């Protein structure tokens, strides 16, 4: 590629009117500027502060067998983030709900990963003042994805702990779902170096915080614990508290030390991308007997059962695309 | 706008083949995928990890009166950041230099703000593994911009201190120039709320760190001090050390407390976007006599003189666009 590019540079110095993009994009539908578009057209200017300053918030809801799962909780968090970032959209909650629904309906995906994004945008006068920016909304529906693949869901993930410290709340409010991931990406590379499949990084006190895109729970003596400090208040994490209550399992958000993690009876991670996913190795060493535990299995089963429960999910009307 | 958009949603539910973008873009030229493009075409997919995870590094060099200023220092920092993020480009340093030059030459700008960006990109298999991503390079040249406008450069900026803490090095290595700015944006809004024109935020120990896109210096008893911990090693900051040495001014990187800032004889900020810029008010109170100080003026003059010095700058060949 280097050679071709160099050739291009030497051969022609003309400004081409339109960008020709040869990348592959997943099957899906996006919404931007009042237009429904194929994913290959869902692009933002490199001058949008959502990119240049990662000045954006977002949320991701999933669709399973034609139904949104807990959409309202995702919309609550998304609106909360926009308010704390002092961003405003030209759409109300009902309109955004309609847009998300239409992206899924137009995509035809029965199981989808649906993202709603608000970026600072940019200033029409090119000023550097974020108060003068026109905030922008983007949404898209792509095929459902999971942190853990089928095999990993069956045997449990091998997760490594990185010394990297999650960006603290004094710097960025973790309840604003954000794209500041360089700490998590560093943690992921650290984990790969140790032979792990994914990573957990630490909070400012050296306790376990979270991983790239997921919260973590430990099961000890029949009760659940998950880190309380400096983590994203995940919707799947929230669901685990709801499910635990339903089946009478004590669950609390507390500090979780590295030692407590290693001595757990069971460990699982939670994410909209995969739901409840078992972890059976930490730093290559088995968690308890190294098998997916009964509490984890029970919560996984219950979590997926809820996807057809009208209290927890809402149907997509795929005919609305005709 | 909300109304129009709602109409769009209700009227048509068709997928349009191409995005129609009505935004305004600055005059400039970008380079992506071997193509030179107008700024309006310089867009990245919302699925690029450079956006979704702010997994990117960049650098910005400026062109003044047809000459790059200290381009090599910017290239050094850019390559250092890519290496620490384990990113690779299909271009070597010589090719990137050529691309940056061509963006400026094609834009015709005599004074430009020139950005080079490396993003993680995305995985052609849509995997979540950053090791499988195809990193991508983007460059662009737009008109030169400054943190401080003409009036502010003459009378000095009014800067407010925010309690927000800059993302610490344990989370993200500040020597990797990055787009993680939500802490700086929060600081900026805090400053606006206090009537300030820009902001300074703190380090994890409560000392002064930096502001949105700039480092800060204080002048006390004829010597210069700038925060040492957790700040971007700015090229203009670097230049101030070089200039201070040239004129025999002592300069050191140390902890700078809020008290030391308030009691300074002079204060200035440094950025590629504006160079050396005077600060004459902190939280609305005058710095010393509230006038731009002699040391600041002397350094500003010297800084701009260096822009025609071949040791500090290199000429653009604008004919290369023909």
Interface residues (C-beta under 8 A of the other chain):
Chain A: X1 X2 X4 X5 X6 X8 X9 X13 X14 X15 X16 X17 X18 X19 X20 X21 X22 X23 X24 X25 X26 X29 X30 X32 X33 X34 X35 X36 X37 X38 X39 X40 X41 X42 X43 X44 X45 X46 X47 X50 X51 X52 X53 X54 X55 X85 X86 X90 X91 X92 X95 X98 X99 X102 X105 X106 X115 X117 X120 X122 X124 X126 X128 X130 X131 X138 X140 X142 X145 X147 X164 X165 X166 X167 X168 X170 X171 X172 X176 X178 X179 X180 X181 X182 X183 X184 X185 X186 X188 X189 X192 X204 X320 X321 X322
Chain B: X1 X2 X4 X5 X6 X8 X9 X13 X14 X15 X16 X17 X18 X19 X20 X21 X22 X23 X24 X25 X26 X29 X30 X32 X33 X34 X35 X36 X37 X38 X39 X40 X41 X42 X43 X44 X45 X46 X47 X50 X51 X52 X53 X54 X55 X85 X86 X90 X91 X92 X95 X98 X99 X102 X105 X106 X115 X117 X120 X122 X124 X126 X128 X130 X131 X138 X140 X142 X145 X147 X164 X165 X166 X167 X168 X170 X171 X172 X176 X178 X179 X180 X181 X182 X183 X184 X185 X186 X188 X189 X192 X204 X320 X321
